[in-house]
Amino acid sequence: MKRRRPTTDGHQGPAIPLTPLIDIVFLLLIYFMLASNFVKEQQFHVELPRSHHGEALESAGAIITINRQGEFFLNGDRIPAEDVEARLASLSAQTRIDRVEIRSDRLAPVDLTIKAMDAAKGAGLRRVIISTISEGKGGPRP
């Protein structure tokens, strides 16, 4: 590396050119920002019911969400209530999942939760998890 000569005031300039170094740092920053996988769990707000007792389980492969208005969502995609069983069956065949998590709003009618449970059983998924919020911890609990 070539050293620079001292200027008239006695200070040496930088021995490493900083401009290419800064360019590389910014390119790496942009690359990692674009290559990152930003996962948004829910695109809508669902207020889960509260529970005193619950245990944390790992998330299921399929998530049925029922909002306050009674709309059904499968893994974030809105679907008609009549298609829940068929979609779960095809998802189960493709990914070989064996359980489903139901996230129903606390003000959604209970019969919609039962309909989702029946659809899961009809699709061959034998493990049905109903998510709640634990009052002790404050976080969602499947």
Rosetta silent file (secondary structure, phi, psi, omega in degrees, C-alpha in Angstrom):
SEQUENCE: MKRRRPTTDGHQGPAIPLTPLIDIVFLLLIYFMLASNFVKEQQFHVELPRSHHGEALESAGAIITINRQGEFFLNGDRIPAEDVEARLASLSAQTRIDRVEIRSDRLAPVDLTIKAMDAAKGAGLRRVIISTISEGKGGPRP
SCORE:     score description
SCORE:     0.000 S_00000001
   1 L     0.000  137.468 -175.813    0.000    0.000    0.000 S_00000001
   2 L   -88.191  129.625  177.398    1.340    3.357   -0.955 S_00000001
   3 L   -86.736  146.380  178.343    1.727    5.975    1.762 S_00000001
   4 L   -91.093  154.054  179.301    0.823    9.514    1.042 S_00000001
   5 L   -76.646  147.280  177.573    3.131   12.361    1.685 S_00000001
   6 L   -63.141  143.982  177.227    2.432   14.633    4.606 S_00000001
   7 L   -77.774 -179.977 -175.735    0.608   17.807    3.742 S_00000001
   8 L   -65.671  -23.018  179.396    2.009   21.229    4.580 S_00000001
   9 L   -90.782    2.373  174.515    0.368   21.171    8.027 S_00000001
  10 L    95.756   -5.127 -179.632    2.066   17.848    8.946 S_00000001
  11 L   -92.588  142.663  175.213   -0.989   15.500    8.764 S_00000001
  12 L   -90.751  146.594  174.151   -1.078   12.449    6.575 S_00000001
  13 L   -76.302  171.593 -179.938   -4.164   11.664    4.473 S_00000001
  14 L   -65.080  138.471 -179.134   -5.917    8.330    4.801 S_00000001
  15 L   -83.306  -22.268  179.844   -3.862    5.411    3.552 S_00000001
  16 L  -105.745  127.524  176.739   -6.969    3.341    2.665 S_00000001
  17 L   -68.254  121.186 -173.459   -9.329    4.714    0.017 S_00000001
  18 H   -84.490  -26.121 -175.771  -12.693    4.962    1.802 S_00000001
  19 H   -60.805  -49.473  177.996  -15.010    5.507   -1.147 S_00000001
  20 H   -64.589  -34.134  178.339  -14.852    1.922   -2.520 S_00000001
  21 H   -64.093  -43.386  178.009  -15.122    0.549    1.015 S_00000001
  22 H   -65.603  -39.426  177.536  -18.283    2.558    1.679 S_00000001
  23 H   -60.457  -43.611 -179.450  -19.719    1.464   -1.677 S_00000001
  24 H   -66.025  -41.035  179.076  -19.183   -2.183   -0.809 S_00000001
  25 H   -62.336  -44.002  179.146  -20.747   -1.772    2.627 S_00000001
  26 H   -66.565  -37.710  177.067  -23.851   -0.151    1.137 S_00000001
  27 H   -64.556  -41.116  177.113  -24.135   -2.851   -1.539 S_00000001
  28 H   -65.182  -40.104  178.365  -23.946   -5.565    1.131 S_00000001
  29 H   -61.773  -45.659  178.728  -26.551   -3.751    3.195 S_00000001
  30 H   -64.107  -41.543  179.541  -28.921   -3.508    0.221 S_00000001
  31 H   -59.777  -49.177 -177.581  -28.318   -7.156   -0.673 S_00000001
  32 H   -68.993  -30.486  176.146  -29.170   -8.413    2.812 S_00000001
  33 H   -67.712  -40.265 -179.776  -32.219   -6.180    3.035 S_00000001
  34 H   -76.505  -31.011 -177.335  -33.573   -7.547   -0.240 S_00000001
  35 H   -83.601  -13.944 -179.177  -32.604  -11.141    0.488 S_00000001
  36 L   -68.744  151.963  177.830  -34.208  -11.198    3.947 S_00000001
  37 L  -104.065  106.192  179.167  -37.492  -12.927    4.390 S_00000001
  38 L   -90.739  113.139 -177.730  -39.895  -10.584    6.115 S_00000001
  39 L  -102.627  125.588  174.424  -42.705  -12.694    7.555 S_00000001
  40 L  -109.447  118.115 -172.534  -45.888  -11.042    8.610 S_00000001
  41 L   -66.414  -46.418 -179.108  -47.900  -13.414   10.722 S_00000001
  42 L  -135.665  140.992  177.618  -51.293  -11.807   10.261 S_00000001
  43 L   -94.372   -0.731 -175.849  -52.560   -9.162    7.878 S_00000001
  44 L  -142.967  163.866 -176.910  -55.602   -8.446   10.042 S_00000001
  45 L   -95.257  126.887  174.993  -56.422   -8.040   13.693 S_00000001
  46 L  -128.874  123.136  178.024  -57.962  -10.931   15.591 S_00000001
  47 L   -92.114  107.654 -176.840  -58.539  -10.635   19.328 S_00000001
  48 L   -74.389  151.883  176.260  -58.067  -14.127   20.720 S_00000001
  49 L   -68.374  157.753 -179.125  -60.043  -15.326   23.738 S_00000001
  50 E   -93.392  151.033 -179.216  -58.307  -15.371   27.127 S_00000001
  51 E  -140.956  141.819  176.295  -57.373  -18.495   29.041 S_00000001
  52 L   -80.333  -37.753 -176.406  -56.073  -19.071   32.567 S_00000001
  53 L  -120.604  131.940  178.231  -54.342  -22.337   31.744 S_00000001
  54 L  -169.346  160.131  178.936  -52.555  -23.047   28.554 S_00000001
  55 L  -130.018  145.207 -179.020  -49.317  -24.385   27.275 S_00000001
  56 L   -79.171  127.981  176.781  -47.120  -23.127   24.496 S_00000001
  57 L  -121.535  160.678  175.182  -46.907  -25.473   21.534 S_00000001
  58 L   -70.372  154.613 -174.843  -45.085  -25.122   18.271 S_00000001
  59 L   -67.579  149.124 -179.673  -47.123  -23.621   15.485 S_00000001
  60 L   -82.044  165.616  179.323  -49.195  -25.881   13.256 S_00000001
  61 L   -73.466  -29.995  178.718  -48.687  -26.257    9.518 S_00000001
  62 E  -120.991  135.733  179.307  -52.149  -24.895    8.710 S_00000001
  63 E  -124.554  118.527  174.171  -53.723  -21.922   10.443 S_00000001
  64 E   -99.318  124.824  178.340  -57.421  -21.163   10.112 S_00000001
  65 E  -115.593  133.986  177.261  -58.277  -17.656   11.256 S_00000001
  66 E  -119.937  118.647 -178.664  -61.840  -16.499   11.826 S_00000001
  67 L   -87.839 -179.980 -175.509  -62.304  -12.768   12.242 S_00000001
  68 L   -61.106  -31.525 -178.632  -65.049  -10.884   14.048 S_00000001
  69 L   -82.628   -3.598  178.495  -67.144  -10.628   10.874 S_00000001
  70 L    89.293   16.407  178.493  -67.093  -14.410   10.392 S_00000001
  71 L   -86.257  142.975 -179.401  -64.669  -14.497    7.462 S_00000001
  72 E  -101.003  140.713  176.417  -62.369  -17.503    7.133 S_00000001
  73 E  -132.165  133.120  175.881  -58.663  -17.279    6.301 S_00000001
  74 E  -113.245  112.729 -176.445  -56.359  -20.218    5.617 S_00000001
  75 L    52.253   38.436  175.906  -52.702  -19.309    6.209 S_00000001
  76 L    92.768  -11.628  179.751  -53.579  -15.643    5.614 S_00000001
  77 E   -97.367  129.199 -179.895  -55.595  -16.124    2.398 S_00000001
  78 E   -70.836  132.533  179.176  -59.313  -15.366    2.554 S_00000001
  79 E  -136.636  153.484  174.961  -61.455  -18.340    1.558 S_00000001
  80 L   -67.737  149.976 -178.241  -65.191  -19.045    1.558 S_00000001
  81 H   -60.579  -31.426 -178.686  -66.445  -21.025    4.554 S_00000001
  82 H   -70.491  -23.539 -175.403  -67.662  -23.799    2.240 S_00000001
  83 H   -93.740    0.709 -174.773  -64.156  -24.361    0.816 S_00000001
  84 H   -60.911  -47.508 -177.312  -62.310  -24.790    4.128 S_00000001
  85 H   -63.837  -44.186 -179.191  -62.487  -28.594    4.168 S_00000001
  86 H   -64.975  -41.911  179.366  -61.444  -28.991    0.526 S_00000001
  87 H   -66.295  -40.038  177.629  -58.541  -26.552    0.888 S_00000001
  88 H   -65.082  -39.427  179.136  -57.359  -28.257    4.074 S_00000001
  89 H   -63.327  -43.751  179.728  -57.527  -31.659    2.379 S_00000001
  90 H   -69.352  -37.562  177.339  -55.435  -30.483   -0.575 S_00000001
  91 H   -65.461  -39.783  178.754  -52.961  -28.719    1.735 S_00000001
  92 H   -65.307  -39.120  178.884  -52.695  -31.842    3.863 S_00000001
  93 H   -68.611  -36.289 -177.778  -52.038  -33.997    0.798 S_00000001
  94 H   -75.233  -44.609 -171.736  -49.371  -31.609   -0.516 S_00000001
  95 H  -107.450   -5.415  179.012  -47.474  -30.895    2.702 S_00000001
  96 L    57.686   42.629  174.488  -48.419  -33.918    4.842 S_00000001
  97 L   -80.499  154.193 -179.491  -49.453  -31.846    7.827 S_00000001
  98 L  -122.230    2.498  179.796  -51.376  -33.619   10.569 S_00000001
  99 E  -146.764  161.967 -178.933  -52.750  -30.725   12.597 S_00000001
 100 E  -136.364  144.054  176.848  -54.409  -27.375   12.248 S_00000001
 101 E  -107.008  130.781  179.016  -54.453  -24.306   14.486 S_00000001
 102 E  -108.731  121.516  176.788  -57.689  -22.336   14.790 S_00000001
 103 E  -113.444   96.413 -176.987  -57.407  -18.653   15.694 S_00000001
 104 E  -105.999  134.264  176.871  -60.930  -17.434   16.219 S_00000001
 105 L   -60.624  145.800 -175.617  -61.765  -13.910   17.340 S_00000001
 106 L   -66.997  -19.551  178.495  -63.320  -13.892   20.798 S_00000001
 107 L   -99.951    2.270  176.610  -66.435  -12.177   19.413 S_00000001
 108 L   -74.737  146.370  179.147  -66.845  -14.543   16.447 S_00000001
 109 L   -60.375  141.479 -177.959  -69.800  -16.927   16.731 S_00000001
 110 H   -63.918  -32.152 -178.348  -68.883  -20.258   18.298 S_00000001
 111 H   -63.832  -24.837  175.991  -70.603  -22.191   15.518 S_00000001
 112 H   -71.605  -36.312  175.726  -67.949  -20.900   13.075 S_00000001
 113 H   -65.504  -40.643  177.301  -65.216  -22.367   15.259 S_00000001
 114 H   -64.394  -39.151  178.201  -67.122  -25.666   15.319 S_00000001
 115 H   -62.251  -40.258  178.351  -67.455  -25.473   11.526 S_00000001
 116 H   -67.161  -38.932  177.524  -63.669  -25.044   11.234 S_00000001
 117 H   -64.824  -42.215  177.017  -63.094  -27.985   13.590 S_00000001
 118 H   -62.777  -39.823  178.835  -65.466  -30.175   11.536 S_00000001
 119 H   -63.788  -40.250  179.051  -63.687  -29.131    8.329 S_00000001
 120 H   -64.978  -43.738  178.165  -60.335  -30.099    9.823 S_00000001
 121 H   -64.515  -39.938  178.477  -61.661  -33.505   10.915 S_00000001
 122 H   -66.099  -28.398  179.439  -63.249  -34.027    7.493 S_00000001
 123 L   -83.960   -1.683  177.837  -59.923  -33.210    5.811 S_00000001
 124 L    93.090    5.499  178.091  -58.195  -35.902    7.851 S_00000001
 125 L   -87.934  114.039 -173.123  -56.400  -33.614   10.296 S_00000001
 126 L   -90.810  -17.578 -179.715  -56.789  -35.267   13.684 S_00000001
 127 E  -106.834  113.595 -179.986  -55.018  -32.700   15.853 S_00000001
 128 E  -114.131  125.368 -179.246  -56.921  -29.446   16.215 S_00000001
 129 E  -113.324  131.293  176.343  -55.390  -26.646   18.298 S_00000001
 130 E  -108.199  120.703 -177.089  -57.422  -23.631   19.417 S_00000001
 131 L   -80.379  140.533  175.076  -55.290  -20.552   20.130 S_00000001
 132 E  -137.820  174.129  172.432  -55.911  -18.370   23.154 S_00000001
 133 E  -106.754  123.451  178.872  -54.109  -15.634   25.042 S_00000001
 134 E   -75.368  128.796 -178.816  -52.810  -16.752   28.401 S_00000001
 135 L   -69.117  -24.524  179.100  -53.740  -14.243   31.070 S_00000001
 136 L   -76.355  -38.745 -174.612  -50.562  -14.990   32.989 S_00000001
 137 L   -99.930  -32.186  179.599  -48.122  -14.417   30.131 S_00000001
 138 L    86.709   -2.266 -179.621  -50.025  -12.076   27.809 S_00000001
 139 L  -107.133  163.947  178.824  -48.900  -13.745   24.589 S_00000001
 140 E   -65.926  139.210  179.467  -50.804  -15.936   22.102 S_00000001
 141 E  -127.893  123.692  173.734  -50.899  -19.579   23.067 S_00000001
 142 L   -74.154    0.000    0.000  -51.927  -22.360   20.724 S_00000001
